[in-house]
Each structure stands twice: as structure tokens, then as C-alpha cells.
Amino acid sequence: MEQAVLEGAVGQALGHSQMSLTSLLLGADWVVKTVMLILVVASVWCWAIIFDKTLRFRRLQKRANKFEDEFWSGGSLEELYDRIGQQPTDPMTAVFSAAMREWRRSSAKGLVYSETGRSGLRDRLERVMQVTVAREIERLERYMMFLASVGSTAPFIGLFGTVWGVMNSFLAIGATKQTNLAVVAPGIAEALFATALGLVAAIPAVVAYNKLSNDLGRYAGRMETFAGEFIAILSRQIEETG
């Protein structure tokens, strides 16, 4: 086994008189190839998540602006709920729909017209909106942890490929009894390339995670603010009904 490793290292070292990106990929040790493949796949997946989340947050902000304009236009909340229907298209309208659905159910049962029913209705409305906000935030957070994981682990995965490539270079030196550049260059180049791929995968993931987390935090705060304002409106209606 050790002899096979040494022979492979020697053959690899002598076969790389002209190095290029393609030759590094094709001539690398299978361990280094595996590390590179993992990093490339992780980087592609990160960029897919980044583009998806960025576009989605932009759409959600536009839909939230449109919904809030309709909500604060002074029109009937019942009519607005009828237009939205039972299938809201974004988290903000989901919070509104959940509260209005509970309001209608309680009104149909006559709970709005009794003191006990009114006090319980406010608590239920608050819980319904809190649960809806938490559920929608959880959906928006999907795949965010993958960005954080890649950002924190990719450099170490690349470092493992670096260590393996350097080890191959020393094996080649030991097998050939030569320390010239032609012997050590391929292994060192593979090592550095693995490190570079680790950074290429990690840096965008970290930057995107921070940016998307900030966007998500602002949107979550916007939903919570709307929920607080909406419960205040419904509370006034409950008091007026009583």
C-alpha cells in the first residue's frame, strides 16, 4: 500500500512538467480531487441559495409594501380579507389572514358580544399572529444554516486538501531523493489550489449569510410591528362591540 502511494506520488510529480488548472484537477490525488469536488458543489449550492434568497426577499418587500398600502387605505378589512382569500401569497398577508380567520370564527359564535368571549378573543388573536409570524420566519430561514456551515467549515476542508498535497510532495521527495521544483511543484500547487477553493466557497457564504440574516431580521421586525398594530385595531373593535 505504501509502495503504491509512493509510486503514484512519483508518477504524479514527474508527469507535471507543464502545470495548468486542468492538469491540476485531472492529475491530483484522489483525496485532493474529493476535497475539490466537495468545495465546488458546496460553492455552487451556496450561490443558488444566495440568488434565491436575494430575489425572494426583494419580492416579499414589494408585496409587503403593496399590502400595507391596501391595509392602511381605509377600506374594509373584511373586503381585503375576501380578496386575499384562504391562500395568502406572502408572510405578511399570512399574518393578516390568520387573525381575520380567527376573528370571523369568534364572531360567528357570538364570542365578541360577551365579556368573557372578548377577553379570550384578544389572547387568541395574539397567539395566532405570534404562531404565524414564527412559522413564516422559520420558512424564510430554510437553508440559511447551510450558508453558515459552509462559511465556517470550507476553509478547514480546503486546509485538509492542502495538508494532503504537501504530504504527497514530501513523499515524492523521499521517493526520488530530489528536491528540485519539478518534484515538489505539483503537490504544492494542488495544496494551494485546494486552499483557494476553500476560500472561494467560504467568503461568499459568510458575506451572504450576514447580509441575508440582516434582511430577514428587518422583515421579521416588520411583520411583528404589523402584528402589533393589527391587534391594536382589532382590540378597539372588540371594545366598541362591547
N, C-alpha and C positions, 0 to 999 in steps of 0.2 A: 504493500500500500504506500509506504513512504517512498519507495523507489519510483513508483508510478507518479507520485506527486512531484518528485524531483525532475523526472524526465519531462513531465508536462511543463514545468516551470522553465526548464532549459529550452525546450522547443518553442515555447511562447516567447522567451527573451530573444532567441536568435531569429525568429521569424518576423520580427517587427523592425526591420531596417528603415521602413518608412511608416511613420505613425500618422493616423488621421482619426477623425471622430468615428468613422465607420470601422476602421481597423481596431480601434479600442473596444468598440461594442462587440464585434464578432470574435476578436481574439482574447477577450477577457476570460478569466477563470469562471467556472460555473457559479461559484458563490458570489462573485462580484456581479455577474450577469443577473442573478436573482435579486441582489440588492438594487441594482439599477432598474430592473423591471418593477419592483415594488414601489420605488420612488416615482417612476414615470406614471404608473397607474394612479398613485395617490395624488400626484400633481394634476393630472387630467380630471380626476374626480373633484378635487378642490375647486378647480376653475369652473366646472359645471355647476357646483353648488353656489359659487360666488355670483355667476351670471344669473342663475335662477333667483337667488335671494334678492339681489340688487333690483332686478326688474320687478319682482313681486312687491317689494316694499314701496317702490315708486307707484305701482298700480294701486296699492292699498291707500297710500296717502291721497291720491287723486280721488278715489272712491269715497274716502272719509270726508274730504272737502265738499264733494257733491252732496253727500248725505247730510252733513251738518248744515249746509245751506238750505236744504229742504226742511230739515228739522226745525231750524230757527226762523223759518219764513213766516211763521204764524198760522200755518194751515192746521187742519185737524190731524191729530196723531192717529186716530182710527183710520182715516183715509190713507195716511202714509203707511201704516201697517198693512192695509189691504193691498197697496201697490207692491210692497216688498214681498208679501206672501209668506209662505211657510218655509221657503228655501232662500235664506239670506246669502248674498254673494261675497261678503267680506266680514271680518270680525266685528266691526262697528255696528253694522246692521244686525249681526247675530245677537249682540247685547240688547239692542233695542227690541228685536223680535221676541227674545226670551222674556223680557219684562212685560211687554204688551200681551203676550200669550197668557202669562200668569194673571195679569190684570183682568183680562176678559174672562178667564175661568172663574176667578173670585167674584166678579160682577155678576156672572150668570147664576152663581149660587147664592147671591144676595149677601155675601160677606161684607160688602162695602157699607151696608146700612146698619150694622151692629157695632157696638163699641169694641167687643172682643174680636170680631172679624177684622175691623180696621187696624187694630194694633198688631194682629198676627199677619195681616197682609203686607204691611211695611217691612217686617222682618223677612218674609218670604221673598219679596221683591229684591231686597238687598242680597240675600243669599243666592237667588237665581242669577243676578247680574255678576256677582263675585265668581260663582262657579263658571259662568260662561266666559268671563274675562280670562280666568286661569286656564280653561280648556283651550281657548284660542291662542293664548301666548305659548302654551305647550306645543301646539301645532306649528307655530311660527319658528320655534326653537329647534325643530327637527333638522338633523344633520349639522347643527352648529357645533356639537361636540366633536364631530369628525374633523372640522377645521382646527379646533383647539388641539386635538390629539396629533394631527399631522404637524402642526406648528411646533409642538413640544418634542416629538419623537423623531421626525425626519432627519434632523442633524445627527442624531445618535446612530440611526440606521446607516446614514452615509459614512459616519465615522467607523462603523464596523467594516464596511467595504474598504475604507482607507487602510485600516489595520491589516485586513486580509491581503490587499495589494502589496503593502510594504513587506509583509511576511513572504509573499511569493518572490519579491525582489531579493531578499536575503537568501532564500532557497536557491535562486538562480546563481547568486554569487558563490554560495557554498558548493554547488554542483560543478561550476565551470572554473572555479578558482581565479575568476577575473572580476575586477571592479570597474571596468570601463562603462561608459554611458550606455552602450548598446545592450548591455546585460541588464542594467537596473532601470533603464528608462521606461520600458513598457509597464512594469509593475507599478512604478511610481506614478506614471500617467493615469493608469486605471484607478489608483488610490485617490488621486486628486479629482478625477472626474466623478467618482462616487461621492466625494465630499461636496463637489459643486452641485450635483443633482439633489443632495440632501438640502442644501441651502435654497435651491430653486423651488423645491416643494414647500419648505418651511416658511420662507419670508412672506410670500403672498398669502399663505394660510393665516399667519399671525396678523398681518395688516388687515385682511378681510374680516377676520373674526372680531377684531376690535371695532372696526367700522360698522359691521352688521349688528354687533351687540349694542352699540350706541343707537343705531336706527331702531332696533327692536325696543330698547328702553324708552325712547321717545314715543314710539307708537303705543306701547303698553301704558305709559303715563297719560296719553291722550284718551285711550279707552277708559281708564279709571276715572279721569276727570269727567268724561261724558256720563259715565255711570252715576257719579255723584250728583251731577246736575239733573239727570233724569229722575233719580229717586227723589230729589227735592221737588220737582214738578209734580210727580205722582203723589207725594205726601200732601202737597197743597190741595190737590184734587180730592184726596181722601178726607181731609179736614173740611173742605167745602161741602162734600157729600154728607158728612155727619151733621 
